[in-house]
């Protein structure tokens, strides 16, 4: 992953070959949203029940899941904003040089 010809961070979304993968993921997500994960008009929006039958579809668990999703979106937004401001990708922001995990965690 240390190829200097490959873009890192947000630049990878717009440079081939990663841009092709991004396009495929975009189309796949669109197909799933439009044709597979459709809402049932007799239920509340986002109510897909308990698909695994584990008995955790409660108001408390729904609220926890909503809050978890909100935190994840703000985290992603923070990483993107920091990369735009500093020019460092997410791995470099943590302190690993060159965006590679060749440090103590490798």
Number of C-alpha atoms within 10 A of each C-alpha: 8 9 7 7 6 13 15 19 17 15 13 14 16 13 14 13 12 16 14 13 12 16 13 12 12 11 12 12 12 12 12 11 12 11 9 10 11 12 15 11 7 7 10 9 10 11 12 13 12 11 8 7 8 7 9 12 14 11 9 10 11 14 11 12 12 12 12 11 12 12 12 12 12 11 12 13 12 13 18 18 12 15 17 13 9 10 14 21 19 19 15 16 15 10 13 15 13 13 18 13 14 10 9 6 6 6
